[in-house]
């Protein structure tokens, strides 16, 4: 959506590796339809001229940057919405009602207007990636959906445009999200129940000053409960630090013995 950073550059690099002869198109559009409030939309970091310079330096062929009026000529109240069932309603979607309808709607419009052969999304926003894959499949878009691994700072923090809102002190604490996620996964794999893992994650997050924390373990493809057919699981975590909600995730293989996995990985908010 803008405020280009190293994570976005990695998407460009993935595109060039995938198809060196293809034209690379970057869309820059801060989508009002996916924000919880006008205040959140107005405060989202925007740096259009800076972004254009960075994209030019990285040899991007085209930038598609429509106006809000071009995207929503009839306004928001009368605009057709795209909704992807289930994926839009869990995890982030459970807290941010309507957020993923806004994401799916704007992506559907961008796909129709640009008509790409393939698109690249980052794995940091894994729920969004899963939503795009499902929408493209269900709607028969002739588009290949590729993913790029999460780019991180030297201390492990997942790079995000919203990280600029972290205070100096919170920035030092932020990497604890990834560290605690990985410690919790180890407990999960060693036989601790999901309830015990959730309790551990919550206690660690609160100790470091986080709030509104969530720890979930799901099938990495469907984002549903792990089943006997599941081969890979994904731990998905979120927590609020100051004014910023941080996200992270990690995919890991499941062992053959899964006695502690039955019905213990359903979405559960660890704080109310």
C-alpha positions as CSV (number, residue, x, y, z in Angstrom):
1,X,0.0,0.0,0.0
2,X,3.0,2.3,0.0
3,X,5.9,3.3,2.3
4,X,8.2,1.0,0.4
5,X,10.6,-1.0,2.6
6,X,13.0,-3.9,2.2
7,X,10.1,-6.4,2.4
8,X,8.5,-4.9,-0.6
9,X,11.8,-4.9,-2.5
10,X,12.0,-8.6,-1.8
11,X,8.7,-9.0,-3.7
12,X,10.2,-7.2,-6.7
13,X,13.3,-9.5,-6.6
14,X,11.0,-12.6,-6.5
15,X,9.1,-11.3,-9.5
16,X,12.3,-10.7,-11.5
17,X,13.6,-14.2,-10.7
18,X,10.2,-15.8,-11.6
19,X,10.1,-14.1,-15.0
20,X,13.1,-12.0,-16.0
21,X,11.6,-11.0,-19.3
22,X,8.3,-9.8,-17.9
23,X,7.3,-6.2,-17.1
24,X,7.1,-5.6,-13.4
25,X,4.1,-3.6,-12.3
26,X,3.8,-2.2,-8.7
27,X,0.5,-1.0,-7.4
28,X,0.5,1.8,-4.8
29,X,-2.9,2.4,-3.3
30,X,-3.8,2.9,0.3
31,X,-7.2,1.4,0.4
32,X,-9.7,3.1,2.7
33,X,-12.1,0.2,2.5
34,X,-9.9,-2.0,4.6
35,X,-9.2,0.4,7.5
36,X,-11.1,0.3,10.8
37,X,-11.5,4.0,10.9
38,X,-10.8,7.2,9.0
39,X,-8.3,8.1,11.7
40,X,-6.4,4.9,11.1
41,X,-6.4,5.5,7.4
42,X,-5.3,9.1,7.7
43,X,-2.4,8.1,10.0
44,X,-1.1,5.2,7.8
45,X,2.4,6.1,6.6
46,X,2.4,7.4,3.0
47,X,5.5,8.6,1.0
48,X,4.5,8.5,-2.6
49,X,7.4,10.5,-4.1
50,X,9.9,8.6,-2.1
51,X,8.3,5.3,-3.1
52,X,8.6,6.3,-6.8
53,X,12.3,7.0,-6.5
54,X,12.9,3.7,-4.8
55,X,10.9,1.8,-7.4
56,X,12.8,3.6,-10.2
57,X,16.1,2.6,-8.6
58,X,14.9,-1.0,-8.6
59,X,14.0,-0.9,-12.3
60,X,10.3,-1.3,-11.9
61,X,8.6,-0.9,-15.3
62,X,5.2,0.5,-14.3
63,X,3.5,1.9,-11.2
64,X,-0.2,1.7,-11.0
65,X,-1.5,4.3,-8.5
66,X,-5.2,5.0,-9.0
67,X,-7.1,7.6,-6.9
68,X,-9.8,6.7,-4.4
69,X,-12.4,8.2,-6.8
70,X,-11.2,6.0,-9.6
71,X,-11.4,2.9,-7.5
72,X,-14.7,3.7,-5.8
73,X,-16.6,6.1,-8.1
74,X,-19.9,5.5,-6.3
75,X,-18.5,5.8,-2.9
76,X,-18.1,3.0,-0.3
77,X,-21.7,2.5,0.8
78,X,-23.0,1.4,-2.6
79,X,-19.9,-0.5,-3.8
80,X,-20.1,-4.2,-4.4
81,X,-18.0,-6.1,-1.9
82,X,-16.0,-9.3,-2.4
83,X,-16.1,-11.7,0.6
84,X,-14.0,-14.8,1.1
85,X,-15.8,-17.0,3.7
86,X,-14.0,-18.4,6.7
87,X,-10.6,-16.9,6.1
88,X,-12.0,-13.4,6.3
89,X,-13.6,-14.3,9.7
90,X,-10.9,-15.8,11.8
91,X,-7.8,-14.4,13.5
92,X,-7.4,-10.8,12.4
93,X,-10.8,-10.9,10.7
94,X,-12.4,-11.8,14.0
95,X,-11.1,-8.6,15.6
96,X,-11.1,-6.2,12.5
97,X,-14.6,-6.8,11.2
98,X,-14.8,-6.2,7.4
99,X,-11.1,-5.7,7.0
100,X,-10.6,-8.6,4.7
101,X,-13.7,-7.8,2.6
102,X,-11.9,-4.5,1.9
103,X,-8.7,-6.4,1.0
104,X,-10.5,-8.9,-1.3
105,X,-12.6,-6.2,-3.0
106,X,-9.6,-3.9,-3.9
107,X,-7.5,-6.9,-5.0
108,X,-10.3,-8.1,-7.2
109,X,-10.5,-4.7,-8.8
110,X,-6.8,-4.4,-9.2
111,X,-6.6,-7.9,-10.8
112,X,-9.3,-7.0,-13.3
113,X,-7.7,-3.6,-14.2
114,X,-4.1,-4.7,-14.4
115,X,-4.6,-8.3,-15.6
116,X,-1.3,-9.7,-14.2
117,X,0.1,-13.1,-15.2
118,X,1.3,-13.6,-11.6
119,X,1.3,-11.8,-8.3
120,X,3.7,-11.9,-5.4
121,X,2.6,-11.5,-1.7
122,X,4.7,-11.6,1.4
123,X,4.4,-14.4,3.9
124,X,4.4,-12.0,6.9
125,X,0.7,-11.3,6.3
126,X,0.0,-14.9,5.9
127,X,-3.7,-14.7,6.4
128,X,-3.9,-12.2,3.5
129,X,-1.8,-14.6,1.4
130,X,-4.2,-17.4,2.1
131,X,-7.2,-15.2,1.3
132,X,-5.7,-14.2,-2.1
133,X,-5.0,-17.9,-2.9
134,X,-8.6,-18.9,-2.1
135,X,-10.1,-15.9,-3.9
136,X,-8.0,-16.5,-7.1
137,X,-9.0,-20.2,-7.0
138,X,-12.7,-19.7,-6.3
139,X,-13.1,-16.9,-8.9
140,X,-11.1,-18.6,-11.7
141,X,-8.6,-15.8,-12.1
142,X,-6.0,-16.8,-14.5
143,X,-3.3,-15.7,-12.1
144,X,-0.4,-17.5,-10.4
145,X,-0.1,-16.5,-6.7
146,X,3.5,-16.6,-5.5
147,X,4.8,-15.9,-2.0
148,X,8.0,-14.4,-0.7
149,X,9.5,-15.1,2.7
150,X,9.3,-12.6,5.5
151,X,12.0,-10.0,5.6
152,X,13.4,-9.2,9.0
153,X,15.5,-6.7,10.8
154,X,18.9,-7.9,12.2
155,X,17.2,-8.6,15.6
156,X,14.5,-10.7,14.0
157,X,11.6,-8.3,14.0
158,X,9.4,-8.7,10.9
159,X,9.6,-5.6,8.7
160,X,6.4,-3.7,8.4
161,X,5.4,-0.2,7.4
162,X,3.8,0.3,10.8
163,X,7.0,-0.3,12.7
164,X,7.7,3.4,12.3
165,X,5.0,4.0,15.0
166,X,7.0,2.0,17.6
167,X,8.6,4.2,20.3
168,X,12.3,3.8,20.9
169,X,11.7,1.6,24.0
170,X,9.0,-0.5,22.3
171,X,11.3,-1.1,19.3
172,X,13.8,-2.7,21.6
173,X,11.0,-5.0,23.0
174,X,9.3,-5.9,19.7
175,X,11.6,-8.8,18.7
176,X,10.3,-10.6,21.8
177,X,7.2,-11.5,19.7
178,X,9.2,-13.8,17.4
179,X,11.4,-15.2,20.3
180,X,8.3,-16.1,22.3
181,X,6.5,-17.5,19.3
182,X,9.4,-19.9,18.6
183,X,9.7,-20.9,22.3
184,X,5.9,-21.6,22.3
185,X,6.2,-23.8,19.2
186,X,8.9,-25.9,20.9
187,X,6.6,-26.4,23.8
188,X,3.8,-27.4,21.5
189,X,6.0,-29.9,19.7
190,X,7.3,-31.4,22.9
191,X,3.8,-32.3,24.0
192,X,2.3,-29.4,25.9
193,X,-1.4,-28.9,25.2
194,X,-2.6,-25.9,23.2
195,X,-4.1,-24.5,26.4
196,X,-0.8,-24.7,28.1
197,X,1.0,-23.1,25.2
198,X,-1.5,-20.3,25.0
199,X,-1.1,-19.6,28.7
200,X,2.7,-19.6,28.3
201,X,2.6,-17.2,25.3
202,X,0.2,-14.9,27.1
203,X,2.3,-14.7,30.3
204,X,5.5,-14.1,28.3
205,X,3.8,-11.3,26.2
206,X,2.4,-9.6,29.3
207,X,5.8,-9.8,31.0
208,X,7.3,-7.8,28.2
209,X,4.5,-5.3,28.0
210,X,2.4,-6.6,25.1
211,X,-1.4,-6.7,25.1
212,X,-4.2,-8.2,23.0
213,X,-2.1,-11.2,22.3
214,X,-3.1,-14.2,20.2
215,X,-1.4,-17.6,19.6
216,X,-2.9,-20.0,17.1
217,X,-1.6,-23.2,15.4
218,X,-3.4,-24.2,12.2
219,X,-3.0,-26.2,9.0
220,X,-0.7,-24.2,6.9
221,X,-2.8,-24.6,3.7
222,X,-6.4,-24.3,4.9
223,X,-5.9,-22.3,8.1
224,X,-8.3,-24.8,9.7
225,X,-7.8,-27.3,12.5
226,X,-4.9,-29.6,12.1
227,X,-6.2,-33.0,10.8
228,X,-4.5,-36.4,10.3
229,X,-3.8,-35.3,6.7
230,X,-2.0,-32.1,7.7
231,X,1.7,-32.2,6.9
232,X,2.7,-28.7,7.8
233,X,1.4,-26.4,10.6
234,X,1.6,-22.7,10.9
235,X,1.9,-20.8,14.2
236,X,0.3,-17.4,13.8
237,X,0.8,-14.8,16.5
238,X,-0.2,-11.2,17.0
239,X,0.2,-8.8,19.9
240,X,-0.2,-5.1,20.5
241,X,2.8,-3.0,21.7
242,X,2.0,0.7,22.2
243,X,-0.1,1.8,19.3
244,X,1.1,-1.0,16.9
245,X,-0.2,-4.5,16.4
246,X,2.6,-6.7,15.4
247,X,2.2,-9.9,13.4
248,X,4.4,-12.9,12.9
249,X,4.2,-16.6,11.9
250,X,6.2,-19.7,11.3
251,X,5.5,-22.9,9.3
252,X,6.8,-26.1,10.8
253,X,6.5,-29.9,10.1
254,X,4.3,-32.0,12.3
255,X,5.7,-35.1,13.9
256,X,4.1,-38.5,13.3
257,X,2.7,-38.7,16.9
258,X,0.1,-36.0,17.4
259,X,-1.6,-37.0,20.6
260,X,-1.7,-33.3,21.8
261,X,-3.0,-31.9,18.5
262,X,-6.6,-33.1,18.7
263,X,-8.9,-30.1,18.8
264,X,-6.3,-28.0,20.6
265,X,-5.4,-25.7,17.8
266,X,-8.7,-24.0,17.2
267,X,-8.6,-20.2,17.1
268,X,-8.5,-18.9,20.7
269,X,-8.1,-15.4,21.8
270,X,-5.7,-15.4,24.7
271,X,-7.1,-12.1,26.0
272,X,-10.6,-10.7,25.9
